[in-house]
Amino acid sequence: MSDNEGRGAPSTEPLSVVNFEDVSFGYGEDRVLESVSFEILQGDFAAIIGPNGGGKTTILKLILGLLIPDEGRIRLFDSPSEEARKRVGYVPQYTLFDPLFPATVEDVVLMGRLGAKSRLGFFRREDRRIAASALKTVGLEGLEKRPFPALSGGQRQRVLIARALASEADLLILDEPTSNVDRTAEKEIYTLLGSLKGEKTILLVSHDTAVVSNLADTILCINRTLARHPGCELTGEDLGKLYGDDMKLVLHDIHNEASAASAKEDSTC
Ligand SMILES: Nc1ncnc2c1ncn2[C@@H]1O[C@H](COP(=O)(O)OP(=O)(O)OP(=O)(O)O)[C@@H](O)[C@H]1O
């Protein structure tokens, strides 16, 4: 699928999905974000990278209207965040899970349909069809009745992505979706995100600079202030500025390992 699919006809201006204008924010006296401006358009795959404490999660909370900026303006789908956040599917970081949590895979995916079910409070056949389709998209069809806690960490993350897809959200936000999964699961998740590119507007927070530079159209490097890069143009110098000079960039391109390796082999900042 091409990058432009999902953005409408070429003559139509792509819609603004997230727009930050000179946003500053602090939890107290200290500023966490300083005059941050960026825009994500419909169909974009944007990624936020940056060091621990750089302000990535704060940006997500501001987008969702859970925090209010001290200065500047935030628009979500050209509306105030509180009005538009139901159009966002949020995939949290992996968290420890109660092994006795009594939900099946289907139950978890159907949570994405909670806003859509019938007035009597039942899921409709259509809700179940959409949930099944979302599970198929993430490659987990057939596991509907499996207890959610019995899945591997990577499978659970894919179920949470299916839940976001089932909500038919217009923007998918994923906060470090591979932070606690093994390498194989990580690769599967990034392959899945690559397959959604162009179909959904995606905002990914990740520490994996190599994957991000291969997947994203736009990379937002945040460390209190913002530097913005088109995808694939992230240089060792950029990363050195962002993370400091000790960082070793680990490469593992999911789509084209050979070309990524030749382009960026052994990049060290
Ligand atoms: N509720 C809070 N109250 C006070 N300070 C906070 C709060 N939440 C975050 N901070 C501080 O704000 C800064 C930015 O935090 P944030 O969670 O946005 O960073 P991050 O880039 O997501 O980090 P990480 O990669 O470690 O998740 C950090 O210094 C953090 O300690």
PDBQT file of the ligand as one rigid body, heavy atoms in Angstrom, charges set to zero:
ROOT
HETATM    1  N1  LIG A 301       3.140  13.602  37.211  1.00  0.00    +0.000 N 
HETATM    2  C1  LIG A 301       4.362  14.159  37.203  1.00  0.00    +0.000 A 
HETATM    3  N2  LIG A 301       4.738  15.039  38.162  1.00  0.00    +0.000 NA
HETATM    4  C2  LIG A 301       5.959  15.610  38.144  1.00  0.00    +0.000 A 
HETATM    5  N3  LIG A 301       6.882  15.384  37.197  1.00  0.00    +0.000 NA
HETATM    6  C3  LIG A 301       6.574  14.499  36.238  1.00  0.00    +0.000 A 
HETATM    7  C4  LIG A 301       5.296  13.855  36.175  1.00  0.00    +0.000 A 
HETATM    8  N4  LIG A 301       5.266  13.041  35.089  1.00  0.00    +0.000 NA
HETATM    9  C5  LIG A 301       6.464  13.190  34.490  1.00  0.00    +0.000 A 
HETATM   10  N5  LIG A 301       7.248  14.051  35.164  1.00  0.00    +0.000 N 
HETATM   11  C6  LIG A 301       8.595  14.480  34.794  1.00  0.00    +0.000 C 
HETATM   12  O1  LIG A 301       8.524  15.101  33.530  1.00  0.00    +0.000 OA
HETATM   13  C7  LIG A 301       9.640  14.760  32.729  1.00  0.00    +0.000 C 
HETATM   14  C8  LIG A 301       9.153  14.146  31.412  1.00  0.00    +0.000 C 
HETATM   15  O2  LIG A 301       8.487  12.923  31.712  1.00  0.00    +0.000 OA
HETATM   16  P1  LIG A 301       7.890  11.987  30.567  1.00  0.00    +0.000 P 
HETATM   17  O3  LIG A 301       7.239  10.840  31.259  1.00  0.00    +0.000 OA
HETATM   18  O4  LIG A 301       7.078  12.810  29.636  1.00  0.00    +0.000 OA
HETATM   19  O5  LIG A 301       9.215  11.535  29.830  1.00  0.00    +0.000 OA
HETATM   20  P2  LIG A 301       9.415  10.371  28.764  1.00  0.00    +0.000 P 
HETATM   21  O6  LIG A 301      10.204  10.964  27.642  1.00  0.00    +0.000 OA
HETATM   22  O7  LIG A 301       8.121   9.732  28.427  1.00  0.00    +0.000 OA
HETATM   23  O8  LIG A 301      10.336   9.370  29.594  1.00  0.00    +0.000 OA
HETATM   24  P3  LIG A 301      10.482   7.752  29.514  1.00  0.00    +0.000 P 
HETATM   25  O9  LIG A 301      11.198   7.437  28.231  1.00  0.00    +0.000 OA
HETATM   26  O10 LIG A 301      11.346   7.444  30.709  1.00  0.00    +0.000 OA
HETATM   27  O11 LIG A 301       9.106   7.144  29.601  1.00  0.00    +0.000 OA
HETATM   28  C9  LIG A 301      10.486  13.823  33.582  1.00  0.00    +0.000 C 
HETATM   29  O12 LIG A 301      11.503  14.581  34.197  1.00  0.00    +0.000 OA
HETATM   30  C10 LIG A 301       9.521  13.285  34.611  1.00  0.00    +0.000 C 
HETATM   31  O13 LIG A 301      10.182  12.994  35.817  1.00  0.00    +0.000 OA
ENDROOT
TORSDOF 0
